[in-house]
Amino acid sequence: MDFQEFLQFVPKLIDVPLPAFEAHKKMAPLERLKDLKNLDLKTADARIAAVMMLFYPKQGIPHLVLIVRNSYKGVHSAQIAFPGGKYEIDDPDFAFTALRETQEEIGVLPAKIEIVKAFTQLYIPPSNFMVHPFLGISKEELTFIQEPSEVADIIELPLSVFLSESIVVNTNVKTSYSENINIPAFKIENHIVWGATAMMLSELKDVLNGVLKS
């Protein structure tokens, strides 16, 4: 599928129902499912973040951008993520946060991104963040400028690869709460994408499959 054909499906995405937890749980570690089932958000006092699930054309083919976070002393060190970050008090809304952070981390101006819709928010217990994902489209080829203090690398994922079941795996990883845990994940290039990013990717994949096959 080329990018112009992909754009024809974008309006259908606006009103499509979100599968939410039904999609999230497909890629959730067992321990994460237990945490989410027992969660009381009223007492969690979660911090707020927003991320951008950004599609754009590369050589005429739809791609999705992901980032590799820098290594640091924290629960999300060196993990694969969407561009995005913490909501600031001066941000008028969460969509603005996602746009601002995308510009800061990978150098894409907000004017180049059309936000299609908000996806299901997701709570991340290890870092106590409630993350608000947004689907965005850029209709032009992009040149990324990564912020070296936050981003170690950029992954440009073709839509056809993302939608392939061949990248869905089960593997063992070391986490903030376990030395060795078996988890569902996406294997993208040489990276294992798991946890919150995989759960958000799962909802995005289910929605796109539903629309593209309709």
C-alpha positions as CSV (number, residue, x, y, z in Angstrom):
1,M,0.0,0.0,0.0
2,D,1.4,3.4,-0.9
3,F,0.9,6.5,1.2
4,Q,-1.8,8.1,-1.0
5,E,-3.9,4.9,-0.7
6,F,-3.3,4.9,3.0
7,L,-4.6,8.5,3.3
8,Q,-7.9,7.4,1.8
9,F,-8.5,5.2,4.9
10,V,-7.7,8.0,7.4
11,P,-11.1,9.6,7.6
12,K,-12.6,6.1,8.5
13,L,-10.3,6.0,11.6
14,I,-11.9,9.0,13.2
15,D,-15.2,7.4,14.2
16,V,-14.0,3.8,14.6
17,P,-14.6,2.4,18.1
18,L,-11.4,1.8,20.1
19,P,-10.9,-1.8,21.4
20,A,-9.1,-0.4,24.5
21,F,-8.3,-3.0,27.1
22,E,-9.2,-5.9,24.8
23,A,-6.3,-4.8,22.6
24,H,-4.0,-3.7,25.4
25,K,-4.2,-7.1,27.2
26,K,-2.9,-9.0,24.1
27,M,0.6,-7.4,24.7
28,A,0.5,-6.9,28.5
29,P,2.9,-8.8,30.7
30,L,1.0,-11.0,33.2
31,E,2.1,-8.9,36.1
32,R,0.9,-5.8,34.4
33,L,-2.6,-7.3,33.9
34,K,-2.7,-8.0,37.6
35,D,-1.7,-4.4,38.4
36,L,-4.3,-2.9,36.1
37,K,-7.1,-5.1,37.4
38,N,-6.4,-4.1,41.0
39,L,-5.7,-0.4,40.1
40,D,-7.6,2.4,41.8
41,L,-6.7,5.5,39.8
42,K,-8.3,7.7,42.4
43,T,-5.6,6.9,44.8
44,A,-2.7,6.5,42.2
45,D,-2.2,10.3,41.8
46,A,-0.6,9.5,38.4
47,R,1.5,11.9,36.5
48,I,0.3,12.7,33.0
49,A,2.2,12.2,29.7
50,A,1.2,12.2,26.0
51,V,2.7,10.5,23.0
52,M,2.4,10.8,19.2
53,M,1.8,7.7,17.0
54,L,3.0,9.4,13.8
55,F,2.6,8.1,10.3
56,Y,4.3,9.7,7.4
57,P,5.5,8.9,3.8
58,K,9.0,7.6,3.2
59,Q,9.7,6.9,-0.5
60,G,5.9,6.9,-1.0
61,I,5.3,4.2,1.6
62,P,3.5,4.7,5.0
63,H,5.9,4.5,8.0
64,L,5.5,4.8,11.7
65,V,8.2,6.5,13.8
66,L,9.5,5.1,17.1
67,I,12.4,6.2,19.2
68,V,15.0,4.4,21.2
69,R,15.4,6.2,24.6
70,N,18.8,6.9,26.0
71,S,20.2,4.7,28.8
72,Y,19.7,6.3,32.2
73,K,18.9,5.3,35.8
74,G,15.1,4.8,35.4
75,V,12.5,2.2,34.6
76,H,12.2,3.2,30.9
77,S,16.0,3.3,30.2
78,A,16.9,2.3,26.6
79,Q,13.3,1.2,25.8
80,I,11.5,1.7,22.5
81,A,8.8,4.3,22.7
82,F,6.7,6.8,20.8
83,P,7.9,10.4,20.8
84,G,6.3,12.2,23.7
85,G,6.7,13.1,27.3
86,K,5.4,14.8,30.4
87,Y,2.4,17.2,30.4
88,E,3.4,20.6,31.5
89,I,1.1,23.0,33.4
90,D,1.3,25.5,30.5
91,D,0.1,23.0,27.9
92,P,-3.5,23.8,26.9
93,D,-4.3,20.1,26.4
94,F,-2.7,16.7,26.0
95,A,-2.6,16.9,22.2
96,F,-0.4,20.0,22.6
97,T,1.8,18.0,24.9
98,A,2.3,15.3,22.3
99,L,3.0,17.8,19.6
100,R,5.4,19.8,21.7
101,E,7.3,16.7,22.9
102,T,7.5,15.3,19.3
103,Q,9.1,18.5,18.2
104,E,11.5,18.5,21.1
105,E,12.6,14.9,20.7
106,I,12.7,14.3,16.9
107,G,12.4,17.8,15.4
108,V,9.0,17.6,13.7
109,L,7.2,20.9,13.8
110,P,3.6,20.7,15.0
111,A,2.4,22.4,11.8
112,K,3.5,19.3,9.9
113,I,1.3,17.0,11.9
114,E,-2.5,16.5,11.6
115,I,-3.9,14.9,14.7
116,V,-6.5,12.3,13.6
117,K,-7.8,11.1,17.0
118,A,-7.0,10.3,20.6
119,F,-6.5,6.6,21.5
120,T,-7.1,4.9,24.8
121,Q,-5.2,6.3,27.7
122,L,-2.9,3.7,29.5
123,Y,-1.6,3.7,33.0
124,I,2.0,2.6,33.6
125,P,2.4,1.3,37.1
126,P,6.3,1.3,37.4
127,S,6.6,5.0,36.6
128,N,3.1,6.1,37.8
129,F,2.3,7.8,34.5
130,M,-1.1,8.0,32.7
131,V,-0.2,8.2,29.0
132,H,-2.5,9.7,26.4
133,P,-1.7,8.5,22.9
134,F,-2.6,10.4,19.8
135,L,-2.7,9.3,16.2
136,G,-1.0,11.8,13.9
137,I,-0.4,12.0,10.1
138,S,2.2,14.0,8.3
139,K,1.6,14.2,4.5
140,E,5.2,15.0,3.7
141,E,8.5,13.2,4.0
142,L,10.2,14.1,7.3
143,T,13.7,14.7,8.3
144,F,14.2,13.8,11.9
145,I,16.5,15.7,14.3
146,Q,16.9,13.7,17.4
147,E,17.4,15.3,20.8
148,P,20.7,13.6,21.9
149,S,19.9,14.0,25.6
150,E,16.7,11.9,25.3
151,V,16.9,9.9,22.1
152,A,19.5,7.4,21.2
153,D,18.1,6.3,17.8
154,I,15.0,6.6,15.6
155,I,13.2,3.6,14.1
156,E,11.2,4.1,10.9
157,L,8.8,1.2,10.7
158,P,7.0,0.5,7.4
159,L,3.2,0.0,7.8
160,S,3.4,-3.4,6.1
161,V,5.9,-4.7,8.6
162,F,3.9,-3.3,11.5
163,L,0.8,-5.1,10.4
164,S,2.6,-8.4,9.9
165,E,2.0,-11.1,12.5
166,S,5.6,-12.2,12.0
167,I,6.9,-9.4,14.4
168,V,4.8,-10.7,17.3
169,V,6.9,-12.8,19.6
170,N,7.1,-14.1,23.2
171,T,10.4,-13.5,24.9
172,N,12.1,-13.2,28.2
173,V,13.3,-9.8,29.6
174,K,14.6,-8.2,32.7
175,T,12.2,-5.6,34.2
176,S,12.0,-3.2,37.1
177,Y,10.0,-5.9,38.9
178,S,11.5,-9.2,37.8
179,E,14.9,-10.5,36.8
180,N,13.4,-12.8,34.2
181,I,9.9,-12.6,32.9
182,N,8.2,-14.0,29.8
183,I,6.3,-11.4,27.9
184,P,4.5,-10.8,24.6
185,A,6.3,-8.3,22.4
186,F,7.0,-6.9,19.0
187,K,10.4,-7.7,17.5
188,I,11.2,-4.7,15.3
189,E,14.6,-4.8,13.6
190,N,16.9,-5.9,16.4
191,H,14.7,-4.3,19.1
192,I,12.2,-5.9,21.5
193,V,9.2,-3.6,22.0
194,W,7.2,-4.5,25.1
195,G,5.2,-3.1,28.0
196,A,3.2,0.1,27.5
197,T,4.5,0.9,24.0
198,A,3.6,-2.7,22.8
199,M,0.1,-2.3,24.4
200,M,-0.5,1.0,22.6
201,L,0.8,-0.5,19.4
202,S,-1.6,-3.4,19.8
203,E,-4.6,-1.1,19.9
204,L,-3.3,0.9,16.9
205,K,-2.7,-2.4,15.0
206,D,-6.2,-3.7,15.8
207,V,-7.8,-0.4,14.7
208,L,-5.8,-0.2,11.5
209,N,-6.5,-3.8,10.6
210,G,-10.2,-3.3,11.1
211,V,-10.3,-0.2,8.8
212,L,-7.9,-1.4,6.1
213,K,-9.8,-4.7,5.8
214,S,-13.3,-3.2,5.8
